[in-house]
Amino acid sequence: MEDFHRLIYELNGIIIRSKSFSEIGDKIVELLSPLMPIDWTSICVIKDDKIWIKALSSKIPSYFKEGEEIPLSGTATEYVFITREVLYEKDLSEGYKFYTGKYHYEKGIRSILRIPIISQGKVFAVWVLASIKPYAYTQENIELLKLIASQISFPLRFFLLYEETRNQLELLKAINNLSQIILSDIDIDKIFEKFVEELKKYIPFERLSIGIVEGENIRYMAVSEIVKTGRVKGTIFPLKYTSSSWVIKNRKTLIRKDLLKEKTFSIEEIKIRQGFRSTMHVPIFYKGKILGTFNFSSINPGTYGEREKFIAETLISQISSIIAISYIYSPLYNHLTEVYNRRYFDERFDEEIRYRERYGGNFCICLCDIDNFKKYNDFYGHTEGDKCLKEIAKTMKEMIRKTDLVFRYGGDEFVILMPNTTLEDSVKVVERLKKGIKEKFIKEGITLSIGIAAYPQDGKTRTDIIDKADKRLLKAKESKNSIVFQDA
C-alpha cells in the first residue's frame, strides 16, 4: 500500500509540475514501465462530439498525433464513455471491435487497454495504454490502473482547465497584437507582412493567401509563402476549381487534413505537386456576405484542427473589415459607387477574350447609361447626384447574377460583364434590371438605356465589341429606357 501511495503521489506531482500534456505522457510511461509493458499511451479527452488526443507517448510509430482531434462516434473511446467500463482488447491480430483498432494494429500494436477517467460522475477522458505484445496486461495491472485513474482524475481535470484558460489568454494576446498591426495602416500591403509574422506564432503554415471573389474567379490580393508556387499577388484562378468555392457555398471553414486522401478540387492536385499536404480555408465575412477566403497551406498532413480553426476564425474576424476597405479602395475600385472601375474593366475584358480564344464559349457586355441624370444632378446638386449614382450601382449589383460584374465606365455610364452568357440570356437579365431601376427611381425619373454586344458574334477584339455596344447604346438613348442588342 505504501508503494501505491508513493506512486500516486509521484503521478500527481507529474501532472501538477508538467508544462504540457506531452510532458505528462512521457513521464507517466517512465514511471509505469517497470510495472507493465507500455509501448504507446495517450489520454483521450472527450469534448462535445470530438476526441482530443493528449499526453501521447510512443515508442513505436503512432497513427495519431499529439493535439489531434477525431470524431467520437464509432470509436472505442465512445464505448468507454457510454458504458464507463474498462475495455481490454487482448490481441488485435484476432480481430478488433472498432475502426481505430485497424490503425493501431497496422502500427504494430497487439494489445490495447482503455481505462475511464471520471470526474463528478462523468467520463471526461479515457486513458489508453498499448503494447506490441499480445495479452500484455494482467488483471492485477488493470486493477492498479483503475485505482490510479480514480486518484489522478481531479489533478488531470484541473490541468485541462488550466490549459484551456492559458490558451484563451494567449489568444487574447494574439488578438491584441494583431489588432494593433491592423490599425497601424489602411493599406493591406503594408500590414500583411507584419500580420503574417505575428500569425505564424499561433498557426503553422508554409503558404498563406487572401483570395477575393470576383464573379466566377478568385483573385489573390495578398500572398506570403515559404514554398514558392508562382501564384503571386494579382493571380486569377477559376473559382469552381478551388476549395474556396465550397467555403462560399457552405459559409464555413473547410479543413483538409491530408490532400493525398481528400482530393476534391483541381487546384489540390497542383498543391500536392508543390509539396503541400494539408490546408485550411476560412471565410472573410463583410456586411453579412463572403468577400473571399483566407487560405493556409502546410507541407505536413494533419496540421489544422479545431484549435487552429478557432484561432483563425477569431483573428480573421478582426481583420475582415480592413481587407474589405483596402480592396474597395484599391486601384481597381471606384470608391464612390463601390463597383469596379474602368481600368479593371479593361483588364478583365482582355482576360475574358484570352480565355474564350483558348477554351471557347460566349460572354456579353452591357453598356448602361442613366437617363435624365444630368437634369437630376443640375437640379439637386452634385452631392445628391453622387448619392443617386451610389444607389444605382448598389441596385445593379443586387439585381444582376452572382457571376456578373459591374464597372463604372465613366460619368453616368456603367458596364456589366457577363461571362458564359449568350445574347439572349443577357437580354433577360438587363430587362429585369431596367424594370427594377425604373420602379425604384420612379420619383426621380431615372431610367436606363442599354446597348449589348456579344462575343464572338459581334466581334473578337475589345475595340470591335465595345464599338458595337456603344453604337447600340446610342440607338437605345434615342427613345430612352430601352435595350438595343442587334443592328437594324
C-alpha positions in Angstrom: 0.0 0.0 0.0 2.9 2.3 0.8 4.2 1.7 -2.8 0.8 2.6 -4.2 0.6 5.8 -2.2 4.1 6.8 -3.4 3.1 6.0 -7.0 0.0 8.2 -6.8 2.0 11.0 -5.1 4.5 10.9 -8.0 1.8 10.8 -10.7 0.0 13.8 -9.2 3.3 15.6 -9.0 3.9 14.9 -12.7 0.6 16.4 -13.6 1.0 19.5 -11.4 4.5 20.3 -12.5 4.3 19.5 -16.2 4.1 22.3 -18.7 2.3 20.3 -21.4 0.3 17.1 -21.9 3.3 15.7 -24.0 5.4 16.0 -20.9 2.7 14.3 -18.8 2.6 11.4 -21.2 6.3 10.8 -21.3 6.7 10.9 -17.5 3.8 8.5 -16.9 5.4 6.0 -19.2 8.7 6.4 -17.5 7.1 5.8 -14.1 4.9 2.8 -15.0 7.1 1.0 -17.5 8.9 -1.0 -14.7 5.5 -2.4 -13.7 3.9 -3.3 -17.1 4.7 -3.1 -20.8 3.8 0.2 -22.4 4.8 0.9 -26.0 2.1 3.5 -26.7 -0.2 5.6 -24.4 -2.5 8.6 -24.6 -5.2 10.4 -22.7 -8.3 10.9 -25.0 -10.1 13.9 -23.7 -13.8 14.0 -24.7 -15.3 17.3 -25.7 -18.7 17.5 -27.3 -18.6 15.0 -30.2 -14.8 15.1 -30.6 -11.8 13.3 -29.1 -8.6 15.3 -28.4 -5.5 13.2 -28.3 -3.5 14.3 -25.3 -0.4 13.1 -23.3 0.6 11.0 -26.2 3.9 9.0 -25.7 5.0 6.3 -28.1 8.0 4.1 -28.5 6.6 2.9 -31.9 5.3 4.9 -34.9 1.9 6.4 -34.0 -1.0 6.9 -36.3 -2.4 9.7 -34.2 -0.6 12.9 -33.2 -0.5 14.9 -30.0 -3.3 17.5 -30.1 -5.1 15.8 -33.0 -8.9 15.7 -33.0 -11.0 12.9 -34.3 -14.8 12.3 -34.3 -16.0 10.5 -31.1 -18.6 8.4 -33.0 -17.8 4.8 -33.7 -14.6 4.7 -31.6 -13.6 2.6 -28.7 -13.4 5.8 -26.6 -17.1 6.4 -27.2 -17.8 2.9 -25.9 -15.9 3.5 -22.7 -17.6 7.0 -22.4 -21.0 5.5 -22.6 -20.5 2.3 -20.5 -18.0 3.7 -18.1 -16.3 0.3 -18.2 -12.7 -0.8 -18.8 -12.2 -2.0 -22.4 -9.4 -4.5 -22.9 -8.7 -5.9 -26.4 -6.2 -8.6 -25.7 -4.9 -9.3 -29.2 -5.8 -7.2 -32.2 -4.5 -9.9 -34.6 -7.5 -11.9 -33.6 -9.8 -9.0 -34.6 -10.9 -5.6 -33.4 -14.2 -4.2 -32.5 -13.7 -0.6 -33.6 -12.3 1.1 -36.7 -9.4 2.7 -34.8 -8.1 -0.8 -34.0 -7.1 -1.2 -37.6 -4.8 1.8 -37.4 -3.2 0.6 -34.1 -2.7 -2.9 -35.5 -1.0 -1.6 -38.7 1.5 0.2 -36.4 2.4 -3.0 -34.6 0.2 -2.8 -31.6 -1.2 -6.2 -30.4 -3.0 -5.5 -27.1 -4.7 -2.2 -26.1 -6.3 -1.2 -22.8 -8.7 1.7 -22.1 -9.5 3.0 -18.6 -12.3 5.6 -18.0 -11.2 8.7 -16.1 -14.2 10.0 -14.2 -14.9 13.4 -12.5 -18.2 14.4 -10.9 -19.8 11.1 -12.0 -19.0 11.7 -15.7 -16.3 10.2 -18.0 -14.3 13.2 -19.3 -11.3 11.3 -20.6 -10.1 7.8 -21.4 -6.6 6.6 -20.6 -5.3 4.3 -23.3 -2.3 2.0 -22.9 -1.0 -0.3 -25.6 1.7 -2.9 -26.2 3.3 -4.7 -29.1 2.8 -7.9 -27.1 -0.5 -9.8 -27.1 -2.2 -10.3 -23.7 0.2 -7.8 -22.3 -1.9 -6.7 -19.3 -2.8 -8.8 -16.3 -5.9 -8.4 -14.1 -3.6 -7.1 -11.4 -2.3 -4.4 -13.9 -5.9 -3.4 -14.7 -7.0 -3.0 -11.1 -3.9 -0.9 -10.4 -4.6 1.3 -13.4 -8.2 1.8 -12.3 -7.1 2.9 -8.9 -4.5 5.3 -10.4 -7.2 6.7 -12.8 -9.5 7.4 -9.8 -6.7 9.2 -7.9 -5.4 11.4 -10.8 -8.8 12.4 -12.2 -9.0 15.7 -10.1 -5.5 17.0 -10.9 -5.9 16.0 -14.5 -9.2 17.8 -14.8 -7.6 20.8 -13.1 -4.7 20.7 -15.6 -7.2 20.6 -18.5 -9.0 23.8 -17.2 -5.6 25.5 -16.7 -4.5 24.7 -20.2 -7.8 25.9 -21.7 -7.5 29.2 -19.7 -3.9 29.6 -20.8 -4.9 29.1 -24.4 -7.6 31.7 -24.1 -5.2 34.2 -22.6 -2.7 33.5 -25.4 -5.5 34.1 -27.9 -6.5 37.4 -26.3 -2.8 38.5 -26.5 -2.7 37.5 -30.2 -5.9 39.4 -30.9 -4.5 42.5 -29.2 -1.1 42.2 -31.1 -2.8 41.7 -34.4 -5.4 44.4 -33.9 -2.5 46.9 -33.3 -1.0 45.8 -36.6 -4.3 46.1 -38.4 -5.0 49.6 -37.1 -1.5 50.8 -38.0 -2.4 51.4 -41.6 -5.3 51.2 -44.1 -3.1 49.6 -46.8 -3.3 45.8 -46.7 0.1 45.5 -48.5 1.8 47.4 -45.7 0.2 45.5 -42.8 0.1 42.0 -44.4 3.8 41.2 -43.9 3.6 42.1 -40.2 0.3 40.3 -39.8 1.8 37.1 -41.3 4.8 37.1 -39.0 2.6 37.5 -35.9 0.1 34.9 -37.2 2.9 32.3 -37.5 3.2 32.3 -33.8 -0.2 30.8 -33.4 -0.9 28.9 -36.7 1.7 27.0 -38.7 1.8 27.4 -42.5 4.2 27.4 -45.4 1.9 29.5 -47.6 -0.8 32.0 -46.7 -3.0 33.9 -49.2 -6.0 36.2 -49.2 -8.4 35.4 -52.1 -11.1 37.8 -53.1 -14.1 36.5 -55.1 -14.8 38.3 -58.4 -17.7 36.7 -60.1 -16.6 33.2 -61.3 -13.0 33.8 -60.3 -10.9 34.3 -57.3 -8.1 37.0 -57.3 -5.2 36.7 -54.8 -4.8 40.1 -53.3 -2.0 39.1 -50.8 0.4 36.1 -50.8 3.1 35.0 -48.4 4.9 31.8 -49.0 8.0 29.8 -48.0 7.3 27.2 -50.7 7.4 29.2 -53.9 4.4 28.3 -56.2 4.3 31.2 -58.7 0.8 32.2 -57.6 1.7 35.8 -56.8 -0.5 38.8 -55.8 -3.0 39.5 -58.6 -3.2 35.9 -59.9 -6.7 35.0 -61.0 -8.0 31.4 -60.8 -11.4 30.0 -61.8 -13.4 29.8 -58.5 -15.0 26.4 -59.4 -11.6 24.7 -59.3 -10.8 25.8 -55.8 -11.7 24.9 -52.2 -12.9 28.5 -51.8 -16.0 27.6 -53.8 -17.0 25.1 -51.1 -16.4 27.7 -48.4 -18.6 30.3 -50.2 -21.4 27.8 -50.8 -21.4 26.5 -47.2 -20.4 29.7 -45.5 -18.0 28.0 -43.1 -14.3 27.0 -42.8 -13.0 24.0 -44.7 -10.1 21.9 -43.4 -8.3 19.3 -45.5 -6.2 17.1 -43.1 -4.4 15.2 -45.9 -4.7 16.2 -49.6 -3.5 12.8 -50.7 -6.6 11.3 -49.2 -9.1 14.1 -49.7 -8.6 15.5 -53.2 -11.8 17.2 -54.4 -10.8 20.2 -56.4 -8.4 20.5 -59.4 -6.2 23.0 -57.6 -5.5 20.4 -54.9 -3.6 18.3 -57.5 -1.4 21.3 -58.1 -0.8 21.8 -54.3 0.2 18.2 -53.9 2.8 18.5 -56.7 4.1 21.6 -54.9 4.6 19.6 -51.7 1.5 20.7 -49.7 -0.4 18.1 -47.6 -3.0 19.9 -45.5 -5.0 23.2 -45.9 -7.4 25.4 -44.1 -9.8 27.9 -45.9 -11.5 30.4 -43.7 -14.3 32.7 -45.0 -13.9 36.5 -44.9 -17.2 38.0 -43.9 -18.1 41.6 -44.6 -21.5 43.1 -44.0 -23.0 39.6 -43.9 -21.5 38.5 -47.2 -18.4 36.4 -48.0 -15.9 38.7 -49.6 -13.3 35.9 -50.0 -11.2 33.4 -48.1 -8.0 33.2 -46.0 -6.1 30.2 -47.2 -3.5 28.3 -45.1 -1.3 25.6 -46.6 1.2 23.3 -44.9 3.7 20.7 -46.1 2.7 18.4 -43.2 -0.5 16.4 -43.0 -2.9 16.9 -40.1 -1.6 20.5 -39.4 -5.1 22.0 -39.0 -7.7 21.1 -36.4 -10.3 22.7 -34.2 -7.7 24.7 -32.3 -6.3 26.3 -35.5 -9.8 26.8 -36.8 -10.9 28.6 -33.7 -7.8 30.9 -33.7 -8.0 31.6 -37.4 -11.7 32.4 -37.4 -11.3 34.7 -34.3 -8.3 36.6 -35.7 -9.7 36.9 -39.3 -12.9 38.4 -38.0 -10.7 41.2 -36.6 -9.1 41.9 -40.0 -12.0 41.3 -42.4 -13.2 44.9 -42.4 -9.7 46.3 -43.2 -9.4 43.7 -46.0 -12.7 44.8 -47.4 -11.8 48.5 -47.1 -8.4 48.0 -48.7 -9.9 46.1 -51.6 -12.7 48.6 -52.1 -10.2 51.5 -52.1 -7.8 49.7 -54.3 -6.8 51.0 -57.8 -9.3 48.5 -59.3 -12.3 50.1 -57.5 -14.4 53.2 -57.9 -14.7 54.3 -54.3 -17.8 56.4 -54.8 -20.0 53.7 -56.3 -18.2 50.7 -54.7 -18.1 48.9 -58.0 -15.0 48.1 -60.2 -13.5 50.9 -62.3 -12.7 51.4 -66.0 -9.1 50.3 -65.5 -10.2 46.9 -64.1 -12.8 46.5 -66.8 -10.1 46.8 -69.5 -8.1 44.1 -67.6 -11.0 41.7 -67.1 -12.2 42.2 -70.7 -8.9 41.2 -72.1 -8.6 38.2 -69.8 -12.1 37.1 -70.9 -11.1 37.3 -74.6 -7.9 35.3 -74.0 -9.9 32.7 -72.1 -12.6 32.4 -74.8 -9.9 32.2 -77.5 -8.4 29.2 -75.7 -11.5 27.4 -74.4 -14.4 28.8 -76.5 -17.7 30.0 -75.2 -19.6 33.3 -75.0 -19.7 36.4 -73.0 -21.6 39.7 -73.3 -21.1 43.3 -72.3 -23.9 45.7 -71.5 -23.2 49.4 -71.6 -25.7 51.2 -69.4 -26.4 55.0 -69.5 -28.5 56.7 -66.8 -31.3 58.6 -68.5 -32.1 62.1 -67.2 -29.2 62.0 -64.7 -27.7 65.4 -65.9 -31.1 67.0 -65.3 -31.3 65.4 -61.8 -27.7 66.4 -61.0 -28.2 70.0 -62.1 -31.5 70.4 -60.1 -30.5 68.7 -56.8 -26.7 69.3 -56.8 -23.6 67.1 -57.0 -23.9 65.7 -53.5 -27.4 64.3 -54.2 -26.1 63.3 -57.6 -23.3 61.2 -56.0 -25.8 59.6 -53.7 -28.0 58.7 -56.7 -25.1 57.1 -58.5 -24.2 55.1 -55.5 -27.7 53.8 -55.0 -28.0 52.9 -58.7 -24.7 51.0 -58.5 -25.9 49.2 -55.4 -29.2 48.3 -57.1 -27.4 47.0 -60.2 -25.2 44.7 -58.1 -28.3 43.3 -56.3 -30.3 42.6 -59.4 -27.7 41.0 -61.7 -26.5 37.4 -61.3 -23.6 36.5 -58.9 -21.4 35.7 -61.9 -21.8 39.1 -63.5 -19.5 42.0 -62.8 -20.4 45.8 -62.6 -18.0 48.5 -63.5 -18.3 52.3 -63.5 -17.4 53.1 -67.1 -17.3 56.9 -66.7 -19.6 59.7 -65.7 -23.1 58.3 -65.5 -22.3 55.2 -67.5 -21.8 51.7 -66.2 -20.9 48.5 -67.9 -21.8 44.9 -67.0 -19.6 42.0 -68.0 -21.5 38.7 -68.2 -19.2 35.6 -68.6 -20.6 32.4 -70.1 -23.7 34.2 -71.3 -25.4 34.2 -74.7 -27.0 37.4 -76.2 -30.5 36.0 -75.4 -29.7 35.3 -71.8 -28.1 38.8 -71.3 -31.3 40.5 -72.6 -33.4 38.6 -69.9 -31.1 39.8 -67.2 -31.0 43.5 -68.2 -34.7 43.6 -68.9 -35.2 42.7 -65.2 -32.6 45.3 -64.2 -34.2 48.0 -66.4 -37.6 47.4 -64.9 -36.2 47.4 -61.4 -34.3 50.7 -61.8 -37.4 52.4 -63.2 -39.6 51.2 -60.3 -37.1 52.2 -57.7 -36.3 55.6 -59.1 -39.8 56.5 -60.4 -39.9 59.7 -58.4 -36.5 60.9 -59.7 -37.5 60.0 -63.3 -34.3 57.9 -63.6 -34.2 55.0 -66.1 -31.6 53.0 -68.0 -30.7 52.9 -71.7 -28.7 49.8 -72.6 -26.6 48.6 -75.5 -25.5 45.0 -75.6 -22.7 43.3 -77.6 -21.7 39.6 -77.5 -18.5 37.6 -78.2 -17.9 36.2 -80.7 -20.8 37.2 -83.0 -20.3 40.9 -82.6 -16.5 40.9 -82.7 -13.4 39.2 -81.3 -11.4 42.2 -80.1 -12.1 44.6 -77.3 -12.3 47.5 -79.8 -14.9 45.8 -82.0 -17.1 44.6 -79.2 -17.1 47.9 -77.3 -17.7 49.8 -80.5 -20.7 47.6 -81.3 -22.2 48.0 -77.8 -21.6 51.8 -77.9 -23.5 52.2 -81.2 -26.4 50.2 -79.8 -26.4 52.3 -76.6 -26.7 55.5 -78.7 -29.6 53.9 -80.5 -31.2 53.0 -77.2 -30.9 56.5 -75.9 -32.9 57.9 -78.8 -36.0 56.6 -77.1 -34.6 56.1 -73.5 -35.5 53.3 -71.1 -34.8 50.8 -73.8 -32.5 48.0 -74.8 -30.8 47.5 -78.1 -28.9 44.2 -78.7 -28.9 43.9 -82.5 -28.4 46.1 -85.5 -31.4 47.3 -87.5 
